[in-house]
Amino acid sequence: MKRILIVTAALATGAGLFAIGAQASDDGRQLTNVPPRAEWMSIADLSAKLEAQGYKIREIEVERGAYDVEMIDANGMKVEGYFHPVTGEPLPYRDDD
C-alpha cells in the first residue's frame, strides 16, 4: 500500500513539474509579430553591419524569432546581443540564458 502511494505521489509530482516546465518554456519571450523569413535580413548582411561597427563575429543563430549574436568588441570583450531579424536593430537584453 505504501509503495502504491509513493509511486502515485512521484508520478503526480512529475506530471506537475512537467506542466510547470511546459508553461515556463512558453513565457512570451519570443519576438512578437515575427515577420516571414523571406523578409529577414541575411546573416551575411547582419554580420557585415556589425563588423562595420567594430565587432568581430563569433556566432549568429536564430533564437525565438530574432538573431542571437555572439561577438567580440574592440576591447576584446565577449558580447552577446539580440537583433531584429528585418532591421538588424538591437533588441532589449534578455536575462534568460
C-alpha positions in Angstrom: 0.0 0.0 0.0 2.8 2.4 0.9 4.6 1.6 -2.4 1.4 2.5 -4.4 1.1 5.8 -2.5 4.8 6.6 -3.1 4.6 5.7 -6.8 1.4 7.7 -7.2 2.9 10.7 -5.4 6.0 10.5 -7.5 4.0 10.4 -10.8 1.8 13.3 -9.7 4.8 15.3 -8.8 6.5 14.5 -12.1 3.4 15.5 -14.0 3.1 18.7 -12.1 6.7 19.6 -12.7 6.3 18.8 -16.4 3.3 21.1 -16.6 5.2 23.9 -14.9 8.1 23.4 -17.2 5.9 23.5 -20.3 4.3 26.7 -19.1 7.6 28.3 -18.3 9.0 27.5 -21.8 6.2 29.5 -23.3 6.8 32.6 -21.3 6.2 35.2 -24.1 9.9 35.9 -24.7 9.7 35.3 -28.4 9.7 38.4 -30.6 6.1 39.2 -31.2 4.8 39.5 -34.7 7.8 37.7 -36.2 7.9 38.6 -40.0 8.1 35.9 -42.6 11.6 34.5 -43.2 11.6 36.0 -46.8 11.7 39.5 -45.2 14.6 38.8 -42.9 18.0 40.4 -43.3 20.5 37.8 -44.3 23.1 36.6 -41.8 25.8 37.9 -44.1 24.2 41.4 -44.1 23.8 41.4 -40.3 27.4 40.2 -39.9 28.7 43.0 -42.2 26.7 45.6 -40.4 28.1 44.6 -37.0 31.6 44.3 -38.3 31.4 47.8 -39.7 30.6 48.9 -36.1 33.9 47.3 -34.9 32.7 43.8 -33.7 34.3 40.5 -34.6 31.5 38.0 -35.1 31.9 34.6 -33.4 28.4 33.1 -34.0 25.0 34.0 -35.3 21.9 31.9 -34.7 18.2 32.3 -34.8 16.6 32.1 -31.3 12.9 32.9 -30.5 12.3 34.8 -33.7 15.4 37.0 -33.5 19.1 36.8 -34.3 21.3 35.8 -31.3 24.8 37.1 -32.0 28.0 36.3 -30.1 30.8 38.8 -30.9 34.0 40.4 -29.6 34.1 44.1 -29.2 37.0 46.5 -29.9 38.3 45.9 -26.3 38.4 42.1 -26.7 35.3 41.6 -24.5 32.8 38.9 -25.4 29.4 40.4 -26.1 26.1 38.8 -26.8 23.2 40.6 -28.4 19.8 40.0 -29.8 18.8 41.7 -33.1 15.6 42.3 -35.0 15.5 39.9 -38.0 14.4 42.5 -40.5 16.1 45.7 -39.4 19.1 44.3 -37.6 18.5 46.8 -34.8 19.4 45.7 -31.2 16.6 44.3 -29.1 16.3 44.7 -25.4 18.5 42.5 -23.3 17.0 39.2 -22.1 18.4 37.7 -18.9 17.3 34.1 -19.5 20.3 32.3 -20.8 
